Amino acid sequence: MSATVIFVSAGPGAADLITLRGARALSQADIVLADALTDPALRELAPQARWIAVGKRGFEHSAKQTEINALLVKAAQEHARVVRLKGGDASVFGRLEEELMALAEAGIASEVVPGVTAALAAAAQAQRPLTRRGRGRSVSLTTAMTEAGELRAARSADTEVFYMAGRQLAALGRQLLAAGWAADTPTLVVSRAGCADAITSEHALADLAGAALLHRGRPTVVTVGIGASLVGDQGKTRPASNKIAISPEIPSMKAPLTAKSSP
């Protein structure tokens, strides 16, 4: 059986952040291997498919990458239409390379459907554009922890966005200060970006540790620098506000398309 595996980026949070192309791929799938953090409502797009949960969660028991690779190859050998559903954008901290390599070694074709990554969802949630004309020309996306479990932080762009940072906020703040960021640098913390229960809080970098309790146990991204500043701020220094915003309850929404949707 000749199959093509389609990596579909589900986006972070709510089901309606998936792209039309991704939704159509789901509607045609025979089997879906899904990440843990994808919205369960996406199952409505593929009621005909067999769903297998294979996703990873930070600091929690989850399938080993080698096991996921083997499942993916096996699914492609047994089914004609295979979807690998990943949260956020598959190409950004989604372990996409390992899975592409496993398929290539098995002689299985693949396709990647892009999506919304958590950094963009967090920026939209807080209405803080990551780039700003004339003063915010570069953005760096970084995982807070290395593969070896070591925290690393530096200053390499006008705006730094740290993924999977929720349990390291105090240490992250200290490292960023040591790397040369000013104590009053605007810092934005968003947990469960794109979800109905998203929480955003803004701080001076020196006060970043104060966000730890608020965002504890939630997928969290931290934005530091120009992209975390208020719109229209023009880079002016402001007193630390430590403002907190909780998203208003959003009515439950069905997935954007169904298996019967026309292409």
MODA-V165651 format. One record per pair of residues at least 6 apart in sequence whose ideal C-beta (glycine too) atoms are under 6 Angstrom apart, sorted by the first residue. I is the first residue (numbers start at 0). J is the second residue. If there is no record, write none. Layout:
i-><I:I>
j-><J:J>
//
This chain:
i-><2:2:2:3:4:4:4:4:4:5:5:5:6:6:6:7:7:7:7:7:8:8:8:8:8:8:9:9:9:9:10:10:10:10:11:11:11:11:11:12:12:13:13:14:14:14:14:15:15:16:16:18:20:21:22:22:22:23:24:25:25:25:26:26:27:28:28:28:28:29:29:29:29:30:30:30:30:30:31:31:31:31:31:32:32:32:33:33:34:34:34:35:35:36:37:37:40:41:43:43:44:53:53:55:57:64:68:68:71:72:72:74:75:75:85:87:87:88:88:88:89:89:91:92:92:102:117:117:118:118:118:120:120:121:121:121:122:124:124:124:124:125:125:127:127:127:129:129:129:131:134:134:135:135:135:135:136:137:137:138:138:139:139:139:140:141:142:142:143:143:143:143:143:144:145:150:150:152:152:152:153:154:154:154:157:157:158:158:158:159:159:160:160:161:162:164:164:164:165:165:168:168:168:168:169:172:172:172:175:180:182:183:183:184:185:185:186:186:186:186:186:187:187:187:188:188:188:188:189:189:190:190:190:190:191:191:191:195:195:197:198:199:200:200:200:201:201:202:203:206>
j-><75:79:81:108:75:81:83:102:109:24:82:110:83:89:111:21:24:82:84:112:85:88:89:112:113:114:17:37:84:86:16:17:114:115:87:117:120:192:193:193:194:38:193:38:40:41:254:252:255:115:193:114:112:112:44:255:256:262:82:44:45:82:44:258:80:45:48:80:82:48:78:79:80:48:49:74:78:81:45:48:50:82:84:51:53:83:52:84:54:85:86:54:56:86:84:86:254:254:253:254:254:62:67:61:163:97:98:101:98:101:105:81:81:107:93:116:117:113:114:116:95:111:116:142:162:109:192:220:140:160:220:192:193:189:192:220:129:189:192:197:199:187:199:187:226:227:138:158:226:225:225:234:157:158:225:226:157:156:157:156:158:155:156:159:160:161:162:163:161:163:164:167:171:150:151:167:170:171:174:175:178:178:179:180:224:225:224:225:226:223:224:220:222:221:220:171:219:221:214:219:207:208:210:211:208:204:207:208:204:204:205:203:236:204:227:228:202:204:207:223:227:201:222:227:200:210:214:221:199:220:198:214:217:219:197:217:218:248:249:246:245:244:210:213:243:240:242:241:239:239>
//
